[in-house]
Amino acid sequence: MTNTCTSEVTKKLAVRYILCDIDYKKKCMYLQEIIAMGRKDNLWIRALSIYFDSPLGRPLINLFSKN
């Protein structure tokens, strides 16, 4: 049997990596769903292009809604 004594830091790093990987996969799934909706309605594709073309420091919510 293999000895699995690892430090607490290693365990925390492994858990953080797994959680980041899960979060990344969720974001990819959401992006794929938005692209699929964009095939039916051009509004979603325009919203994505505005989101990706805007700089990071600017509040993006103002670009989608005029309220």
C-alpha positions in Angstrom: 0.0 0.0 0.0 1.3 3.5 -0.9 1.9 6.0 1.9 -0.3 9.0 1.3 1.0 11.3 4.0 0.9 14.7 2.4 1.2 18.1 4.0 -1.8 20.4 4.6 -0.5 22.9 2.1 -0.5 20.2 -0.6 -4.0 19.2 0.2 -5.2 22.9 0.0 -3.4 23.4 -3.3 -5.0 20.2 -4.7 -8.5 21.3 -3.6 -8.0 24.8 -5.0 -6.9 23.3 -8.3 -9.9 21.1 -8.5 -12.3 23.9 -7.6 -10.7 26.2 -10.2 -11.0 23.4 -12.8 -14.7 22.9 -12.0 -15.3 26.6 -12.2 -13.5 26.8 -15.6 -15.6 23.9 -16.9 -18.8 25.6 -15.7 -17.8 28.9 -17.4 -17.1 27.0 -20.6 -20.5 25.3 -20.5 -22.2 28.6 -19.9 -20.4 30.1 -22.9 -21.3 27.2 -25.1 -25.0 27.7 -24.1 -24.9 31.4 -24.9 -23.3 30.6 -28.3 -26.0 28.1 -28.9 -28.7 30.6 -28.0 -26.9 33.1 -30.3 -27.6 30.8 -33.3 -31.3 31.3 -32.7 -31.2 35.0 -31.7 -28.5 37.4 -32.8 -28.8 39.4 -29.6 -26.7 36.9 -27.7 -23.9 37.1 -30.2 -23.9 40.9 -30.1 -23.9 40.8 -26.2 -20.8 38.4 -26.3 -19.0 40.6 -28.8 -19.6 43.7 -26.6 -18.5 41.8 -23.5 -15.2 40.6 -25.1 -14.4 43.8 -26.9 -14.8 46.1 -23.9 -11.8 46.9 -21.6 -11.7 45.2 -18.2 -11.8 48.4 -16.1 -15.1 49.6 -17.5 -18.4 48.5 -15.9 -20.0 46.1 -18.5 -23.5 46.2 -17.1 -24.1 49.6 -18.6 -23.4 48.3 -22.1 -26.3 45.8 -21.9 -29.0 47.9 -20.2 -29.9 51.6 -20.8 -31.6 51.8 -17.4 
